[in-house]
Amino acid sequence: MTQDSDPGDLVGCTADQELLAAERSNLPEAVGRPESIPVSRVRGRLVGIGAVLTAVSLLTGIALLLLGAIGLISNGAGSLDVAAIVLGAVLAGTHWGWVHVAEGTSDAIERRRNGEVLERRRRWLETIEPYTRYEVTTSVGDDGAISIVQVARRAVRSGDRHFTFRTEVTHTEVHTTDEPSAAIVERAELLRRQAAADTEGERERYQAAADAYESSRLSLTEDQEVRALHRATSEALSEQINTHLRDPPLTE
């Protein structure tokens, strides 16, 4: 298994929110799975109400437009007819707003109700470090042959300061039913140990890059503090000199 690109490119990145909704097959097994948000009936009810209000608003708006148009044709430009047309146009033109209001309201309710769960999901994202994990899985074909598959869950950038995982099959081998089962098991275990060693190597590479970044950051902070101290000292001395320069000259 080959090493990934420079892990320093991912230092400081945090896991993308999309990992909360990622399919199980796209997440490394070692990172676990995010806690599920409890299913709520409130959202369905509110969205249903929003859909009903949308339909009512649209139909009412069309009806008012028709009534206003008929009134204008029959009676001329009456104030009630004009008002009906204006109101109908507003209702018909904004009918989709009820759906957005319902969705926004349900989202706000769920955020308040599931605040602790959402916080735990956020903390779960923060625990994931951006390095590649290697895994070995097996599957059985229709003919009974066993396939041993090596995959790499590669950490890749997602935006400026986030990362996600891309799954890549790195090796596949098929063992027929004629082969001894002990040999197949031994081969799978060998590949599993190699995958674990390669994963640990990637973790160490990332940790070294992260430590170097932190040391550089702390050194930069210390240098900035020293420069600030020197500047403050120089400013005090400059002010003292300027004060003496402003004093009247000595006379005998």
Rosetta silent file (secondary structure, phi, psi, omega in degrees, C-alpha in Angstrom):
SEQUENCE: MTQDSDPGDLVGCTADQELLAAERSNLPEAVGRPESIPVSRVRGRLVGIGAVLTAVSLLTGIALLLLGAIGLISNGAGSLDVAAIVLGAVLAGTHWGWVHVAEGTSDAIERRRNGEVLERRRRWLETIEPYTRYEVTTSVGDDGAISIVQVARRAVRSGDRHFTFRTEVTHTEVHTTDEPSAAIVERAELLRRQAAADTEGERERYQAAADAYESSRLSLTEDQEVRALHRATSEALSEQINTHLRDPPLTE
SCORE:     score description
SCORE:     0.000 S_00000001
   1 L     0.000  133.050 -177.049    0.000    0.000    0.000 S_00000001
   2 L   -89.438  155.075  178.432    1.390    3.379   -0.955 S_00000001
   3 L   -77.149  153.678  178.606    1.503    6.460    1.227 S_00000001
   4 L   -78.854 -178.157  176.959   -0.848    9.329    0.596 S_00000001
   5 L   -67.799  177.607 -175.889    0.132   12.874   -0.287 S_00000001
   6 L   -53.740  117.840 -179.741    1.615   15.258    2.257 S_00000001
   7 H   -67.899  -17.336  178.302   -0.549   15.051    5.410 S_00000001
   8 H   -61.474  -22.344  179.247    0.454   18.619    6.238 S_00000001
   9 H   -67.166  -20.072 -176.686   -2.064   19.779    3.642 S_00000001
  10 H  -106.504   -3.365  179.516   -4.873   18.569    5.923 S_00000001
  11 L   -62.508  132.415 -179.726   -3.546   19.810    9.267 S_00000001
  12 L    91.102   -8.530  178.696   -6.066   22.151   10.836 S_00000001
  13 L   -82.889  149.222  176.528   -8.974   20.836    8.753 S_00000001
  14 E  -114.844  157.252 -177.409  -12.142   19.571   10.423 S_00000001
  15 E   -63.469  138.097 -179.604  -14.521   16.874    9.241 S_00000001
  16 L   -70.636  146.767  178.540  -17.166   18.033    6.790 S_00000001
  17 H   -59.888  -23.354 -178.488  -20.793   18.079    7.891 S_00000001
  18 H   -63.688  -20.668  178.770  -21.576   15.758    4.987 S_00000001
  19 H   -67.502  -20.710  176.870  -20.051   12.885    6.975 S_00000001
  20 H   -68.049  -25.196 -179.019  -23.069   13.057    9.273 S_00000001
  21 L  -112.980    8.843 -177.147  -25.205   11.899    6.362 S_00000001
  22 L   -69.862  148.855  176.087  -22.626    9.710    4.607 S_00000001
  23 L   -66.753  152.264 -177.278  -23.477    6.137    3.769 S_00000001
  24 H   -55.764  -37.045 -175.973  -21.954    3.527    6.042 S_00000001
  25 H   -68.926  -14.567 -177.821  -19.788    2.204    3.194 S_00000001
  26 H   -97.375   -4.712 -178.762  -18.065    5.587    2.803 S_00000001
  27 L  -105.841  139.276  173.708  -16.928    5.955    6.413 S_00000001
  28 L   -60.806  139.532  179.994  -13.908    4.245    7.962 S_00000001
  29 H   -61.264  -34.666 -173.749  -15.014    1.608   10.460 S_00000001
  30 H   -66.312  -24.320 -177.330  -12.575    2.912   13.054 S_00000001
  31 H   -82.811   -9.293 -178.164  -14.245    6.322   13.364 S_00000001
  32 L    79.051 -160.614 -178.378  -17.594    4.821   14.355 S_00000001
  33 L  -134.565  146.515  179.414  -20.927    6.282   13.319 S_00000001
  34 L   -68.804  150.817  176.985  -22.710    9.479   14.322 S_00000001
  35 L   -65.788  135.316 -178.639  -25.595    9.272   16.739 S_00000001
  36 L   -75.580  146.006  175.475  -28.921    9.182   14.939 S_00000001
  37 L   -83.411  127.645 -179.469  -31.406   12.007   15.406 S_00000001
  38 L   -55.554  138.229  178.536  -34.679   10.686   16.861 S_00000001
  39 L   -69.882  130.882 -179.120  -37.494   10.556   14.353 S_00000001
  40 L  -118.537  141.031  176.682  -40.080   13.217   15.085 S_00000001
  41 H   -83.683  -12.823 -177.234  -43.654   13.417   13.867 S_00000001
  42 H   -62.821  -43.861 -177.284  -43.670   17.177   14.269 S_00000001
  43 H   -60.968  -45.653 -179.871  -41.782   17.798   11.048 S_00000001
  44 H   -61.080  -40.929 -179.467  -44.147   15.665    8.988 S_00000001
  45 H   -66.864  -44.838 -178.723  -47.192   17.369   10.455 S_00000001
  46 H   -66.055  -40.768  178.121  -45.841   20.877    9.957 S_00000001
  47 H   -65.320  -37.005  176.600  -44.753   20.161    6.406 S_00000001
  48 H   -63.333  -42.811  176.990  -48.178   18.659    5.753 S_00000001
  49 H   -62.917  -41.277  178.315  -49.857   21.796    7.107 S_00000001
  50 H   -61.293  -39.039  178.869  -47.561   23.904    4.960 S_00000001
  51 H   -66.187  -40.221  178.384  -48.539   21.908    1.876 S_00000001
  52 H   -63.735  -45.997  179.555  -52.237   22.363    2.659 S_00000001
  53 H   -63.551  -34.324  176.730  -51.809   26.101    3.190 S_00000001
  54 H   -61.697  -47.149  179.933  -49.867   26.292   -0.069 S_00000001
  55 H   -64.685  -43.383 -179.965  -52.718   24.688   -1.981 S_00000001
  56 H   -63.211  -42.986 -179.934  -55.344   26.825   -0.242 S_00000001
  57 H   -62.772  -42.976 -179.239  -53.347   30.002   -0.876 S_00000001
  58 H   -65.666  -47.897 -178.425  -52.906   29.175   -4.555 S_00000001
  59 H   -65.545  -41.344  178.326  -56.548   28.242   -5.130 S_00000001
  60 H   -64.161  -41.733  178.609  -57.841   31.238   -3.176 S_00000001
  61 H   -61.915  -43.343  178.732  -55.530   33.560   -5.081 S_00000001
  62 H   -63.905  -41.670  179.983  -56.708   32.208   -8.433 S_00000001
  63 H   -62.439  -43.063  179.537  -60.343   32.494   -7.352 S_00000001
  64 H   -66.229  -37.336  176.851  -59.877   36.124   -6.268 S_00000001
  65 H   -62.592  -42.683  179.202  -58.135   36.943   -9.525 S_00000001
  66 H   -65.905  -44.793  179.849  -61.022   35.496  -11.503 S_00000001
  67 H   -62.765  -43.299  179.169  -63.660   37.261   -9.410 S_00000001
  68 H   -64.165  -39.739  179.318  -61.815   40.566   -9.656 S_00000001
  69 H   -65.908  -41.618  178.245  -61.403   40.210  -13.418 S_00000001
  70 H   -63.191  -41.968  179.660  -65.071   39.363  -13.865 S_00000001
  71 H   -63.231  -40.061  178.461  -66.059   42.350  -11.721 S_00000001
  72 H   -64.031  -41.206 -179.657  -63.892   44.715  -13.747 S_00000001
  73 H   -67.671  -38.165 -174.646  -65.371   43.473  -16.998 S_00000001
  74 H   -82.741  -43.528 -170.355  -68.947   43.665  -15.692 S_00000001
  75 H  -114.254   -1.453 -175.838  -68.912   46.744  -13.472 S_00000001
  76 L    89.264 -170.283 -174.983  -65.838   48.716  -14.446 S_00000001
  77 L   -79.462   78.364  175.839  -62.904   49.581  -12.187 S_00000001
  78 L   -84.491  151.305 -177.323  -64.496   49.117   -8.750 S_00000001
  79 H   -63.961  -38.935  179.514  -62.348   49.337   -5.634 S_00000001
  80 H   -65.612  -38.855  179.819  -63.413   45.892   -4.383 S_00000001
  81 H   -66.165  -42.035  178.022  -62.603   44.307   -7.712 S_00000001
  82 H   -64.204  -41.570  178.765  -59.163   45.903   -7.774 S_00000001
  83 H   -62.811  -39.374  178.755  -58.540   44.818   -4.184 S_00000001
  84 H   -63.398  -40.952  179.270  -59.558   41.250   -5.057 S_00000001
  85 H   -65.759  -44.511 -179.834  -57.111   41.191   -7.971 S_00000001
  86 H   -62.913  -47.020 -179.552  -54.267   42.581   -5.852 S_00000001
  87 H   -65.014  -40.616  178.323  -54.935   40.168   -2.986 S_00000001
  88 H   -62.510  -40.394  178.551  -55.320   37.256   -5.384 S_00000001
  89 H   -64.548  -39.594  178.945  -52.026   38.072   -7.057 S_00000001
  90 H   -64.932  -46.579 -178.927  -50.279   38.255   -3.689 S_00000001
  91 H   -63.717  -43.919 -178.950  -51.720   34.916   -2.529 S_00000001
  92 H   -69.585  -36.352 -176.932  -50.962   33.150   -5.787 S_00000001
  93 H   -76.875  -21.310 -176.726  -47.488   34.625   -6.077 S_00000001
  94 L  -115.523   17.016 -173.877  -46.395   33.763   -2.537 S_00000001
  95 L   -63.876  -30.640  179.815  -48.126   30.410   -2.059 S_00000001
  96 L   -70.209  -15.485 -179.921  -44.831   28.468   -1.904 S_00000001
  97 H   -60.390  -29.908 -179.770  -43.792   30.534    1.086 S_00000001
  98 H   -63.198  -35.715  178.424  -45.945   28.388    3.366 S_00000001
  99 H   -64.828  -43.852 -179.964  -43.770   25.346    2.640 S_00000001
 100 H   -66.283  -38.741  177.414  -40.617   27.251    3.545 S_00000001
 101 H   -62.093  -44.391  179.993  -42.226   28.609    6.709 S_00000001
 102 H   -63.438  -43.469  179.797  -43.271   25.088    7.733 S_00000001
 103 H   -66.252  -42.958  178.916  -39.803   23.654    7.057 S_00000001
 104 H   -63.020  -41.168  178.875  -38.076   26.499    8.885 S_00000001
 105 H   -65.054  -44.005 -179.913  -40.387   26.136   11.881 S_00000001
 106 H   -65.557  -37.441  177.644  -39.907   22.357   12.045 S_00000001
 107 H   -63.531  -42.479 -179.985  -36.124   22.756   11.787 S_00000001
 108 H   -64.072  -41.334  179.210  -36.125   25.250   14.653 S_00000001
 109 H   -64.354  -43.757 -179.176  -38.258   22.929   16.818 S_00000001
 110 H   -66.763  -36.163  177.871  -36.020   19.940   16.088 S_00000001
 111 H   -63.829  -40.641  178.532  -32.868   21.950   16.885 S_00000001
 112 H   -69.860  -41.327 -176.383  -34.300   22.913   20.269 S_00000001
 113 H   -71.239  -36.076 -175.230  -35.621   19.418   20.995 S_00000001
 114 L  -110.530   30.367 -177.035  -32.469   17.584   19.851 S_00000001
 115 H   -57.299  -42.939 -178.360  -29.906   20.125   20.974 S_00000001
 116 H   -67.648  -39.837  178.600  -27.904   17.615   23.037 S_00000001
 117 H   -64.686  -43.777  179.356  -27.870   15.049   20.231 S_00000001
 118 H   -62.878  -37.067  178.269  -26.740   17.668   17.709 S_00000001
 119 H   -66.914  -41.158  177.845  -23.974   18.753   20.065 S_00000001
 120 H   -65.580  -36.605  176.343  -22.764   15.165   20.461 S_00000001
 121 H   -65.061  -38.800  177.709  -22.798   14.758   16.669 S_00000001
 122 H   -64.409  -43.136  179.478  -20.725   17.932   16.332 S_00000001
 123 H   -65.996  -33.774  177.214  -18.201   16.667   18.896 S_00000001
 124 H   -61.285  -42.220  177.801  -18.038   13.327   17.035 S_00000001
 125 H   -60.697  -40.048 -176.364  -16.983   15.187   13.892 S_00000001
 126 H   -68.185  -21.680 -179.308  -14.273   17.008   15.830 S_00000001
 127 H   -80.493  -12.808 -176.313  -12.727   13.711   17.004 S_00000001
 128 L   -83.524  124.523  178.849  -12.048   12.512   13.436 S_00000001
 129 L   -97.476  145.619 -172.745   -8.506   13.164   12.288 S_00000001
 130 L   -85.521   73.552  171.650   -7.750   13.609    8.565 S_00000001
 131 L  -136.704  160.962 -174.513   -5.567   10.650    7.684 S_00000001
 132 L   -75.998  137.282  173.554   -6.162    7.584    5.519 S_00000001
 133 E  -111.635  134.209  176.930   -7.513    4.362    7.012 S_00000001
 134 E  -104.369  138.789 -177.542   -6.911    1.013    5.300 S_00000001
 135 E  -136.650  156.647  176.588   -9.411   -1.808    5.689 S_00000001
 136 E  -126.139  128.796  178.058   -9.835   -5.406    4.526 S_00000001
 137 E  -129.772  163.324  177.142  -13.206   -6.967    3.807 S_00000001
 138 E  -128.082  154.582  176.093  -14.408  -10.243    2.313 S_00000001
 139 E  -147.428  158.859 -177.252  -17.366  -11.209    0.164 S_00000001
 140 E  -115.123  129.640  178.716  -18.716  -14.435   -1.334 S_00000001
 141 L   -84.061  174.888 -179.670  -19.565  -14.808   -4.999 S_00000001
 142 L   -61.745  -30.083 -178.970  -22.366  -16.858   -6.550 S_00000001
 143 L   -88.128    4.473  178.909  -19.947  -19.718   -7.198 S_00000001
 144 L    90.510   -6.040  179.392  -18.806  -19.756   -3.572 S_00000001
 145 L   -67.819  145.858 -178.602  -15.467  -18.099   -4.266 S_00000001
 146 E  -105.186  126.161  177.295  -14.251  -15.714   -1.556 S_00000001
 147 E  -101.806  130.148  173.806  -12.968  -12.273   -2.532 S_00000001
 148 E  -105.885  121.674 -173.071  -10.595  -10.424   -0.227 S_00000001
 149 E  -120.313  129.047  172.849  -10.712   -6.693   -0.888 S_00000001
 150 E  -100.326  131.369  177.395   -8.397   -4.004    0.419 S_00000001
 151 E  -127.885  152.388  175.095   -9.813   -0.477    0.475 S_00000001
 152 E  -116.958  125.593  172.527   -8.392    2.883    1.426 S_00000001
 153 E   -94.519   92.056 -172.095  -10.596    5.521    3.023 S_00000001
 154 E   -85.699  132.078  175.210   -8.566    8.503    1.909 S_00000001
 155 E   -79.090  124.434 -179.383   -8.934   11.859    3.643 S_00000001
 156 E  -131.808  152.807 -179.753   -9.342   14.569    1.001 S_00000001
 157 E   -64.612  144.810  174.680  -10.065   18.272    1.217 S_00000001
 158 L  -136.807   92.681 -173.198  -13.653   19.455    1.057 S_00000001
 159 L    86.114 -166.182 -175.139  -13.658   23.226    0.811 S_00000001
 160 L   -75.016  -44.308 -172.285  -11.061   25.455    2.441 S_00000001
 161 L  -125.982   25.188 -179.368  -10.986   24.097    5.996 S_00000001
 162 E  -132.025  165.228  176.681  -12.824   20.772    5.853 S_00000001
 163 E  -142.173  159.691  174.825  -12.167   17.231    4.711 S_00000001
 164 E  -138.253 -172.918 -179.506  -14.134   14.146    3.801 S_00000001
 165 E  -117.400  139.117  173.898  -13.296   10.558    2.840 S_00000001
 166 E  -117.135  126.778 -177.737  -12.982    9.033   -0.606 S_00000001
 167 E   -88.004  131.992 -179.517  -13.113    5.241   -0.872 S_00000001
 168 E  -136.043  126.480  175.492  -10.623    3.561   -3.188 S_00000001
 169 E   -78.673  121.134 -177.004  -10.174   -0.178   -3.811 S_00000001
 170 E  -101.991  -20.582 -178.883   -6.436   -0.839   -3.687 S_00000001
 171 E  -163.739  140.911  175.916   -6.313   -4.617   -4.081 S_00000001
 172 E  -139.771  135.058  174.652   -8.641   -7.538   -4.795 S_00000001
 173 E  -139.644  142.056 -175.626   -7.920  -11.232   -4.849 S_00000001
 174 E  -112.437  132.136  178.745  -10.295  -14.151   -5.376 S_00000001
 175 E  -116.598  124.138 -177.186   -9.927  -17.541   -3.698 S_00000001
 176 L   -78.171  169.890 -179.695  -11.825  -20.485   -5.119 S_00000001
 177 L   -70.210  -13.552  179.476  -13.561  -23.204   -3.144 S_00000001
 178 L   -76.505  -19.397 -177.783  -10.712  -25.605   -4.022 S_00000001
 179 L   -79.091  146.140  178.515   -8.282  -23.725   -1.786 S_00000001
 180 L   -61.187  136.636 -178.618   -7.913  -24.767    1.852 S_00000001
 181 H   -63.087  -33.529  179.928  -10.004  -22.600    4.142 S_00000001
 182 H   -63.595  -37.131  179.776   -7.099  -22.254    6.573 S_00000001
 183 H   -67.607  -38.562  179.105   -4.958  -20.741    3.832 S_00000001
 184 H   -65.525  -43.502  179.535   -7.680  -18.230    2.948 S_00000001
 185 H   -62.739  -42.964  179.630   -8.087  -17.239    6.587 S_00000001
 186 H   -62.778  -40.552  179.417   -4.332  -16.861    6.996 S_00000001
 187 H   -65.731  -43.477  178.549   -4.133  -14.702    3.886 S_00000001
 188 H   -62.516  -39.982 -179.738   -6.997  -12.459    5.042 S_00000001
 189 H   -68.244  -37.548  177.414   -5.393  -12.081    8.468 S_00000001
 190 H   -61.833  -45.398  179.016   -2.042  -11.189    6.888 S_00000001
 191 H   -66.322  -35.824  179.132   -3.683   -8.484    4.791 S_00000001
 192 H   -64.248  -43.257  178.544   -5.615   -7.237    7.807 S_00000001
 193 H   -64.634  -38.470  178.372   -2.421   -6.858    9.833 S_00000001
 194 H   -65.776  -39.196  177.668   -0.768   -5.068    6.943 S_00000001
 195 H   -62.960  -40.992  178.651   -3.761   -2.722    6.666 S_00000001
 196 H   -64.594  -40.008  179.252   -3.541   -1.967   10.386 S_00000001
 197 H   -66.743  -41.376  179.037    0.191   -1.254   10.085 S_00000001
 198 H   -66.232  -37.485  176.871   -0.325    1.023    7.087 S_00000001
 199 H   -63.422  -42.772  178.575   -3.110    2.869    8.921 S_00000001
 200 H   -64.070  -37.298  176.893   -0.836    3.385   11.913 S_00000001
 201 H   -62.709  -41.476  177.512    1.856    4.673    9.583 S_00000001
 202 H   -65.480  -38.535  178.973   -0.567    7.223    8.113 S_00000001
 203 H   -64.072  -42.071 -179.886   -1.636    8.252   11.601 S_00000001
 204 H   -65.915  -38.964  177.724    1.980    8.782   12.645 S_00000001
 205 H   -62.582  -43.410  179.188    2.686   10.829    9.517 S_00000001
 206 H   -66.785  -42.745 -178.443   -0.306   13.043   10.212 S_00000001
 207 H   -63.207  -38.414  177.563    0.569   13.390   13.899 S_00000001
 208 H   -63.297  -42.123  178.593    4.128   14.413   13.017 S_00000001
 209 H   -65.339  -40.624  179.855    2.792   17.050   10.628 S_00000001
 210 H   -66.049  -40.597  178.254    0.304   18.279   13.229 S_00000001
 211 H   -64.561  -41.416  179.101    3.016   18.497   15.910 S_00000001
 212 H   -63.768  -39.795  178.508    5.302   20.410   13.551 S_00000001
 213 H   -63.916  -43.606 -179.017    2.483   22.822   12.725 S_00000001
 214 H   -65.521  -41.211  178.475    1.713   23.382   16.410 S_00000001
 215 H   -63.289  -41.301  178.350    5.381   23.959   17.248 S_00000001
 216 H   -63.829  -40.519 -179.460    5.647   26.441   14.384 S_00000001
 217 H   -65.347  -43.632  179.674    2.502   28.222   15.534 S_00000001
 218 H   -65.504  -39.497  178.683    3.737   28.484   19.133 S_00000001
 219 H   -63.925  -40.712  178.470    7.141   29.705   17.955 S_00000001
 220 H   -63.489  -40.270  178.952    5.459   32.331   15.803 S_00000001
 221 H   -63.465  -43.042  179.453    3.357   33.454   18.773 S_00000001
 222 H   -63.661  -42.580  178.300    6.449   33.729   20.973 S_00000001
 223 H   -61.541  -39.855  179.302    8.273   35.728   18.302 S_00000001
 224 H   -64.862  -38.830  179.263    5.296   38.042   18.002 S_00000001
 225 H   -66.301  -40.860  178.595    5.259   38.546   21.774 S_00000001
 226 H   -64.272  -43.783  179.249    8.996   39.330   21.801 S_00000001
 227 H   -63.214  -38.442  178.938    8.598   41.796   18.939 S_00000001
 228 H   -64.710  -39.155  178.705    5.654   43.418   20.714 S_00000001
 229 H   -65.158  -45.427  178.405    7.741   43.782   23.903 S_00000001
 230 H   -61.456  -39.699 -179.834   10.658   45.312   21.992 S_00000001
 231 H   -65.711  -42.783  179.629    8.303   47.690   20.222 S_00000001
 232 H   -62.421  -40.418  178.648    6.680   48.763   23.500 S_00000001
 233 H   -64.253  -43.365  179.919   10.121   49.407   25.024 S_00000001
 234 H   -65.438  -39.233  179.090   11.232   51.388   21.993 S_00000001
 235 H   -64.818  -39.213  178.003    8.022   53.435   21.996 S_00000001
 236 H   -64.106  -42.833  178.870    8.520   54.284   25.681 S_00000001
 237 H   -65.255  -41.489  179.154   12.113   55.367   25.036 S_00000001
 238 H   -61.975  -41.545  179.742   11.037   57.394   21.984 S_00000001
 239 H   -65.607  -37.572  178.303    8.344   59.148   23.996 S_00000001
 240 H   -64.248  -43.014  178.569   10.875   59.935   26.729 S_00000001
 241 H   -63.069  -45.034 -179.498   13.279   61.421   24.193 S_00000001
 242 H   -62.410  -36.269  179.151   10.515   63.483   22.566 S_00000001
 243 H   -62.894  -44.529  179.308    9.463   64.804   25.970 S_00000001
 244 H   -66.936  -33.861  179.054   12.972   66.066   26.674 S_00000001
 245 H   -67.094  -28.457 -179.881   13.184   67.607   23.224 S_00000001
 246 H   -81.517  -14.535  179.918   10.026   69.587   23.922 S_00000001
 247 L   -67.015  148.412  178.374   11.435   70.991   27.206 S_00000001
 248 L   -66.405  150.442 -178.295   12.747   74.590   27.032 S_00000001
 249 L   -64.848  150.225  178.126   16.546   74.899   26.672 S_00000001
 250 L   -67.699  142.822  176.676   18.634   75.289   29.778 S_00000001
 251 L  -122.549  149.815  177.345   19.767   78.901   30.586 S_00000001
 252 L   -84.213    0.000    0.000   22.674   80.062   32.736 S_00000001
